Every structure is written in structure tokens, then in C-alpha cells.
Amino acid sequence: MDIVAMPFPYNTNVVSRKQYDDHITLYEGYVSKTNEITNVLATQPEYNTANATAGHYRGWKKSEPYALNGAILHECYFGNLGNESGPPQQKTQHLMDRHFGGFDKWKEDFIACALSARGWCILVFEQRTGTCRNILLDSHDDGYIACAFPIIVLDMYEHAYFIDYGTDKTAYINRFISNIRWDFIEKRAVTVLPRV
């Protein structure tokens, strides 16, 4: 079954319109590749040649989580990009208080995590321990904790900020945090709160 790229109208002052539009094009490419991979695996799987070293089936299966996570993480990222937001809302603040000791401590850890990331920085609810933590991914499919639920997603690949910020990652991260759509994040926080 094909997936369809979601519409994300430009409504943020975190990045310029050009940066945003170029990024949307990249996201649409992940959606397209996910559909291509799904189609190949459904119509030409070549099961009889499958093996752990190399081959047609292995190559497509390795590409599958990379492309699909690329689409999903970009959807989460575009969804939480805002425009001059205020403080976190009640449920989100509760998660930050409980798991980090408050917004400022969460922010300090999130910034350090983002500066250390080559791909993504994500505040997740991790189901095994029942805790929220900031995690980093060096690629879409490298570093993600199984069954972790994304709450705040920041794209740290250079394509997300380089046109506007050059090598100044800190300015990009701080601008992002100052413009998070807390109403959108609150909906994600409500999803995990019954479990914490």
C-alpha cells in the first residue's frame, strides 16, 4: 500500500522559505522511495536468493526502515516546527519535570544531544523503562530505541539548517526550541502520560 506525502504549509521562523521548501522536497523523496521499496518487495522479492551476506532481498529490506523512518521522522519534525511559541503546556511540562527535573534541565540535555547528533535528536518516551529521554540518531535507522514514542523531533542533518545557519548548529537548535509548537507536542505527551 502506497503512502502519501503529508502537506506541511510553511509557517515557521526557524528556517527560511527556501530552506523549508528544499527540505520538503527531500521528505517527498523518502515517501517516494518507501513506495518503491514496498512495490519491489511485493512484486519481485526473489525469496530464493535471500541470504545474510548480500543480495536483492537483503538490500531492499535494509533500505526499507531507512526510507520509512526518513518519512516518519520528517513528518514529526515538520509537525513540531512553530512560530514564536511560549512555554510547554501542562502535560508536556509534567513529563519534563518528572523525567528531567524541569524544562531548563531538559533543554540543557536536549541541546547537548542535538550538538552530538549527526542525524536526529528526539525526546522519546521509552516503554521498557517507562521514562522519557533525549536520544540521538546518526541516521534514520541507526540509534532508535525499539518501541520508543517520539515527542519532540529535531532534524540535525545539515540539509535541515545549512542554507540559513551554515555551521552554527547552536543557533539553529536554540531557534528551534524557541519556536516549538507546544500545542502539537501536548497531543503527543497526552498519548504517553497514561503509561508514566
ZANU-133231 format. One record per residue (C-alpha): residue number from 0; residue in three letters; x, z, y. Coordinates in Angstrom, 1 decimal, m for minus. Layout:
N
{i NUM, aa ALA, x X, z Z, y Y}
...
END
This chain:
196
{i 0, aa MET, x 0.0, z 0.0, y 0.0}
{i 1, aa ASP, x 1.4, z m1.0, y 3.4}
{i 2, aa ILE, x 1.9, z 1.5, y 6.2}
{i 3, aa VAL, x 1.2, z 0.5, y 9.8}
{i 4, aa ALA, x 3.3, z 1.5, y 12.8}
{i 5, aa MET, x 1.6, z 4.1, y 14.9}
{i 6, aa PRO, x 1.0, z 3.5, y 18.6}
{i 7, aa PHE, x 3.1, z 5.7, y 20.9}
{i 8, aa PRO, x 2.4, z 4.8, y 24.5}
{i 9, aa TYR, x 5.3, z 5.6, y 26.9}
{i 10, aa ASN, x 4.5, z 8.9, y 28.5}
{i 11, aa THR, x 7.7, z 10.9, y 28.9}
{i 12, aa ASN, x 10.5, z 11.5, y 31.4}
{i 13, aa VAL, x 13.0, z 12.4, y 28.7}
{i 14, aa VAL, x 14.2, z 8.8, y 28.4}
{i 15, aa SER, x 13.7, z 5.6, y 30.4}
{i 16, aa ARG, x 11.2, z 2.9, y 29.5}
{i 17, aa LYS, x 14.0, z 0.6, y 28.3}
{i 18, aa GLN, x 15.4, z 3.3, y 26.0}
{i 19, aa TYR, x 12.0, z 4.1, y 24.7}
{i 20, aa ASP, x 10.9, z 0.5, y 24.1}
{i 21, aa ASP, x 14.2, z m0.2, y 22.2}
{i 22, aa HIS, x 13.6, z 2.9, y 20.1}
{i 23, aa ILE, x 10.1, z 1.9, y 19.3}
{i 24, aa THR, x 11.4, z m1.5, y 18.1}
{i 25, aa LEU, x 13.8, z 0.3, y 15.8}
{i 26, aa TYR, x 11.0, z 2.6, y 14.4}
{i 27, aa GLU, x 8.8, z m0.5, y 13.7}
{i 28, aa GLY, x 11.7, z m1.9, y 11.7}
{i 29, aa TYR, x 11.7, z 1.2, y 9.4}
{i 30, aa VAL, x 7.9, z 0.7, y 8.9}
{i 31, aa SER, x 8.5, z m2.9, y 8.0}
{i 32, aa LYS, x 11.4, z m2.1, y 5.6}
{i 33, aa THR, x 9.3, z 0.6, y 3.9}
{i 34, aa ASN, x 6.6, z m2.0, y 3.2}
{i 35, aa GLU, x 9.2, z m4.5, y 2.0}
{i 36, aa ILE, x 10.7, z m1.9, y m0.4}
{i 37, aa THR, x 7.3, z m0.9, y m1.7}
{i 38, aa ASN, x 6.4, z m4.5, y m2.3}
{i 39, aa VAL, x 9.6, z m5.3, y m4.2}
{i 40, aa LEU, x 9.3, z m2.2, y m6.4}
{i 41, aa ALA, x 5.7, z m3.1, y m7.2}
{i 42, aa THR, x 6.3, z m6.7, y m7.9}
{i 43, aa GLN, x 9.9, z m7.1, y m9.1}
{i 44, aa PRO, x 11.1, z m3.7, y m10.3}
{i 45, aa GLU, x 13.4, z m5.0, y m13.0}
{i 46, aa TYR, x 13.0, z m1.8, y m15.1}
{i 47, aa ASN, x 15.1, z m3.2, y m17.9}
{i 48, aa THR, x 18.2, z m3.2, y m15.8}
{i 49, aa ALA, x 17.9, z 0.3, y m14.4}
{i 50, aa ASN, x 21.0, z 2.5, y m14.6}
{i 51, aa ALA, x 22.7, z 5.3, y m12.6}
{i 52, aa THR, x 25.8, z 3.3, y m11.5}
{i 53, aa ALA, x 24.4, z 0.2, y m9.7}
{i 54, aa GLY, x 21.6, z m2.3, y m9.9}
{i 55, aa HIS, x 18.5, z m3.8, y m8.5}
{i 56, aa TYR, x 16.1, z m0.9, y m9.2}
{i 57, aa ARG, x 18.6, z 1.8, y m8.1}
{i 58, aa GLY, x 19.4, z 0.0, y m4.9}
{i 59, aa TRP, x 15.7, z m0.3, y m3.8}
{i 60, aa LYS, x 14.9, z 3.3, y m4.9}
{i 61, aa LYS, x 17.9, z 4.7, y m2.9}
{i 62, aa SER, x 16.6, z 2.7, y 0.1}
{i 63, aa GLU, x 13.1, z 4.0, y m0.3}
{i 64, aa PRO, x 13.5, z 7.6, y 1.1}
{i 65, aa TYR, x 15.8, z 6.4, y 3.8}
{i 66, aa ALA, x 13.3, z 3.9, y 5.2}
{i 67, aa LEU, x 10.2, z 6.0, y 4.7}
{i 68, aa ASN, x 11.9, z 9.1, y 6.2}
{i 69, aa GLY, x 13.1, z 6.9, y 9.1}
{i 70, aa ALA, x 9.5, z 6.0, y 9.8}
{i 71, aa ILE, x 8.1, z 9.5, y 9.4}
{i 72, aa LEU, x 10.8, z 11.3, y 11.4}
{i 73, aa HIS, x 10.4, z 8.8, y 14.3}
{i 74, aa GLU, x 6.6, z 9.4, y 14.3}
{i 75, aa CYS, x 7.2, z 13.2, y 14.6}
{i 76, aa TYR, x 9.8, z 12.6, y 17.3}
{i 77, aa PHE, x 7.7, z 10.3, y 19.4}
{i 78, aa GLY, x 4.7, z 12.7, y 18.9}
{i 79, aa ASN, x 6.5, z 15.7, y 20.4}
{i 80, aa LEU, x 8.1, z 13.8, y 23.4}
{i 81, aa GLY, x 6.4, z 15.1, y 26.5}
{i 82, aa ASN, x 6.5, z 15.2, y 30.3}
{i 83, aa GLU, x 7.3, z 18.4, y 32.1}
{i 84, aa SER, x 5.9, z 20.9, y 29.7}
{i 85, aa GLY, x 5.6, z 24.7, y 30.1}
{i 86, aa PRO, x 6.3, z 27.4, y 27.6}
{i 87, aa PRO, x 5.4, z 27.3, y 23.9}
{i 88, aa GLN, x 1.8, z 28.1, y 23.1}
{i 89, aa GLN, x 0.7, z 31.2, y 21.3}
{i 90, aa LYS, x 1.2, z 30.2, y 17.6}
{i 91, aa THR, x 4.5, z 28.4, y 18.2}
{i 92, aa GLN, x 5.8, z 31.4, y 20.2}
{i 93, aa HIS, x 4.8, z 33.7, y 17.3}
{i 94, aa LEU, x 6.9, z 31.6, y 14.9}
{i 95, aa MET, x 9.9, z 31.7, y 17.3}
{i 96, aa ASP, x 9.6, z 35.4, y 17.8}
{i 97, aa ARG, x 9.3, z 36.2, y 14.1}
{i 98, aa HIS, x 12.0, z 33.9, y 12.8}
{i 99, aa PHE, x 14.5, z 33.7, y 15.7}
{i 100, aa GLY, x 13.8, z 36.7, y 17.9}
{i 101, aa GLY, x 12.2, z 34.7, y 20.7}
{i 102, aa PHE, x 12.2, z 31.4, y 22.4}
{i 103, aa ASP, x 15.6, z 31.8, y 24.1}
{i 104, aa LYS, x 17.3, z 32.6, y 20.7}
{i 105, aa TRP, x 15.5, z 29.7, y 19.1}
{i 106, aa LYS, x 16.6, z 27.4, y 21.9}
{i 107, aa GLU, x 20.3, z 28.5, y 21.7}
{i 108, aa ASP, x 20.3, z 27.8, y 17.9}
{i 109, aa PHE, x 18.4, z 24.5, y 18.3}
{i 110, aa ILE, x 20.9, z 23.3, y 20.9}
{i 111, aa ALA, x 23.9, z 24.2, y 18.7}
{i 112, aa CYS, x 22.2, z 22.5, y 15.7}
{i 113, aa ALA, x 21.4, z 19.3, y 17.7}
{i 114, aa LEU, x 25.0, z 19.1, y 19.0}
{i 115, aa SER, x 26.2, z 19.4, y 15.4}
{i 116, aa ALA, x 23.8, z 16.7, y 14.1}
{i 117, aa ARG, x 24.6, z 13.1, y 13.6}
{i 118, aa GLY, x 21.1, z 12.1, y 12.9}
{i 119, aa TRP, x 18.3, z 14.6, y 13.4}
{i 120, aa CYS, x 17.7, z 18.2, y 14.5}
{i 121, aa ILE, x 14.5, z 19.7, y 13.2}
{i 122, aa LEU, x 12.7, z 23.0, y 13.4}
{i 123, aa VAL, x 11.1, z 23.3, y 10.0}
{i 124, aa PHE, x 9.0, z 25.8, y 8.0}
{i 125, aa GLU, x 10.8, z 26.1, y 4.7}
{i 126, aa GLN, x 8.4, z 27.0, y 2.0}
{i 127, aa ARG, x 10.7, z 28.6, y m0.6}
{i 128, aa THR, x 11.8, z 31.4, y 1.7}
{i 129, aa GLY, x 8.7, z 31.3, y 3.9}
{i 130, aa THR, x 10.9, z 31.0, y 7.0}
{i 131, aa CYS, x 11.4, z 28.7, y 10.0}
{i 132, aa ARG, x 14.9, z 27.4, y 10.6}
{i 133, aa ASN, x 16.6, z 24.7, y 12.5}
{i 134, aa ILE, x 18.2, z 22.1, y 10.2}
{i 135, aa LEU, x 20.3, z 19.1, y 10.8}
{i 136, aa LEU, x 20.3, z 15.8, y 9.0}
{i 137, aa ASP, x 23.2, z 13.4, y 9.2}
{i 138, aa SER, x 20.9, z 10.5, y 8.1}
{i 139, aa HIS, x 17.2, z 10.2, y 7.4}
{i 140, aa ASP, x 17.7, z 11.2, y 3.7}
{i 141, aa ASP, x 20.7, z 13.5, y 3.9}
{i 142, aa GLY, x 20.2, z 17.2, y 4.5}
{i 143, aa TYR, x 16.5, z 17.5, y 4.4}
{i 144, aa ILE, x 15.2, z 20.6, y 2.5}
{i 145, aa ALA, x 12.6, z 19.7, y m0.1}
{i 146, aa CYS, x 9.1, z 20.5, y 1.0}
{i 147, aa ALA, x 10.2, z 21.6, y 4.5}
{i 148, aa PHE, x 7.5, z 21.0, y 7.1}
{i 149, aa PRO, x 8.7, z 19.6, y 10.4}
{i 150, aa ILE, x 7.5, z 21.4, y 13.5}
{i 151, aa ILE, x 9.9, z 20.1, y 16.3}
{i 152, aa VAL, x 11.8, z 16.9, y 15.7}
{i 153, aa LEU, x 14.7, z 15.6, y 17.8}
{i 154, aa ASP, x 16.4, z 12.3, y 17.2}
{i 155, aa MET, x 20.2, z 12.8, y 17.6}
{i 156, aa TYR, x 21.2, z 9.3, y 16.6}
{i 157, aa GLU, x 22.9, z 7.6, y 19.6}
{i 158, aa HIS, x 20.2, z 4.9, y 19.7}
{i 159, aa ALA, x 17.8, z 7.6, y 20.9}
{i 160, aa TYR, x 19.7, z 8.5, y 24.1}
{i 161, aa PHE, x 22.8, z 6.4, y 24.8}
{i 162, aa ILE, x 21.4, z 3.9, y 27.2}
{i 163, aa ASP, x 20.3, z 6.8, y 29.5}
{i 164, aa TYR, x 22.8, z 9.6, y 28.8}
{i 165, aa GLY, x 25.9, z 7.9, y 27.5}
{i 166, aa THR, x 27.9, z 10.6, y 25.7}
{i 167, aa ASP, x 26.2, z 13.5, y 27.4}
{i 168, aa LYS, x 24.3, z 14.8, y 24.4}
{i 169, aa THR, x 23.7, z 18.2, y 26.1}
{i 170, aa ALA, x 21.8, z 16.7, y 29.0}
{i 171, aa TYR, x 19.6, z 14.8, y 26.6}
{i 172, aa ILE, x 18.9, z 17.9, y 24.4}
{i 173, aa ASN, x 18.1, z 20.1, y 27.4}
{i 174, aa ARG, x 15.8, z 17.4, y 28.9}
{i 175, aa PHE, x 14.0, z 17.1, y 25.5}
{i 176, aa ILE, x 13.5, z 20.9, y 25.3}
{i 177, aa SER, x 12.2, z 21.0, y 28.9}
{i 178, aa ASN, x 9.6, z 18.3, y 28.0}
{i 179, aa ILE, x 8.3, z 19.2, y 24.6}
{i 180, aa ARG, x 4.6, z 18.5, y 24.1}
{i 181, aa TRP, x 3.7, z 22.1, y 23.2}
{i 182, aa ASP, x 0.1, z 21.2, y 22.5}
{i 183, aa PHE, x 1.2, z 18.8, y 19.8}
{i 184, aa ILE, x 3.7, z 21.4, y 18.4}
{i 185, aa GLU, x 1.0, z 24.0, y 18.4}
{i 186, aa LYS, x m1.0, z 21.9, y 15.9}
{i 187, aa ARG, x 2.0, z 21.8, y 13.6}
{i 188, aa ALA, x 2.6, z 25.6, y 14.0}
{i 189, aa VAL, x m1.1, z 26.3, y 13.1}
{i 190, aa THR, x m0.5, z 24.4, y 9.9}
{i 191, aa VAL, x 2.2, z 26.7, y 8.7}
{i 192, aa LEU, x 1.0, z 30.0, y 10.1}
{i 193, aa PRO, x m1.3, z 31.0, y 7.2}
{i 194, aa ARG, x 1.9, z 30.8, y 4.9}
{i 195, aa VAL, x 4.1, z 33.1, y 7.0}
END
